[in-house]
């Protein structure tokens, strides 16, 4: 039962923070960046946690809270897909490609950067 509560608590916090960031749309050169920012930050945090969690032998229930609950509800593939679809509907195909490359590329880059930072922290702390 505690696992479910931790999962739900992480999801509520992640969803609330995502809503707070995405609530007021910001575009740069026609690209909606709120979801991009959320996905990159979430990927970076998940990268750090994936390394630190293993190094500290973190209990699975805390992984449910942070990785599945918080990061899962904070980041958003469905909003990214909707924004990309809206760009397609408005025939802004160059922005479609740029949006896809930015969201996928920067999220993966952020995850890798988070893992690298997590490795450095784990080596120095442990």
N, C-alpha and C positions, 0 to 999 in steps of 0.2 A: 504494500500500500504506500509506503514512503517513496518508492520509486515513481509511482504515478503522481504523487504530490510534487516531487521535485521536477519531474518532466513538465507538469502543468505550470508550475511557478516560473520555470525558465521560459516556457512558451509565452506566457503572459507578459513577462518583462521584455522579451525580444519583440513581440508584436507591438507593444506600446512604444518602444523606442523607434521601431520602423515607422509607425504611424506618425510620430512626432517629426521625423526627418522627411518623410515623403509627403506630408500634409500640404505643404506649400511648394508646388512644382517650380523647379528651377531648370532652365535650359541654357546651354552654351552652344552657340552656333547651330541651334535647332535640335540639339540632342538633349533629351531629358536626363539630367545627371543625378537626381535624388536617388533613384533605384541603383544606379551605378555606384554611388558613394556607399550605400547600404551594403551592396554585394561585396565590394572591395574590402570594407572594414570587417564585415562578417567573415570573409575568407581569411583575412589576416589574423583575426582573433582565433579562428578555428585552427589555423596553422600553428600558432603558438601553443594552444591547448593540446594539440595532437602530440607534440613533442614533450612538453612539460608534464602532461598527464601520464605518459608512459614512464618518464624519468622518475616521477614521484610515486608511481604505482597508485594512481588515483582510483578510488573505488568507482565501480560502474555506475552507481547511482548519481555521482557528481558529473559523470560523462553524460548521462541522460539529461541532467539539469542544463549543462552548458552547451555541449555539442548538439544534441538532438533538440532540446527544448529551446534554449536561447538562440543559438545560431540558426537552427532550422526555421524558426519563426521570424527572426530578424532579417535574414536574407530572403530574397524572393524571386524565384524563377517565373512565377505566373505574372507578376507585374512587369518584369523584363519582357516576357513574351507579348503582353498586351501593348506595351509601349512600342515594341518593334512592329507589331501588327498595325498600330495606328500610323506609324511612319509609312508602311506599305500602302495603307488605304489612301494616304495623302500623296502617293507617288513620289516620295522622297527617298529614292532607292540608294543614293550614295550615303545618306544618313542611316539607312537600314544597315548597310555593311559596316559603317563606322560604329554604330551602336552595338552590333554583335561582336565585333572585334574588341571594342573597349570593355564590354561587360565580361566576356569570356576570358580575354587575354589578361586584363588587369586583375580579375578575380583569381585566376590561376597564379599570376605573378605575386599577388598579395599572399596567397596561401603558402607559396614556396618561401617568400620573404619571412612570413611568420614562423615557418618551421625552422628556417636558418636562425632567426633571433631566439626562438625557443631552445635550439641546440646550444647556442652560445650561453644563454642563461643557465641551462641545465648543467653544462660543464663547469661553470664558475660557482654555482651554488652547491652542487652535489659533489 
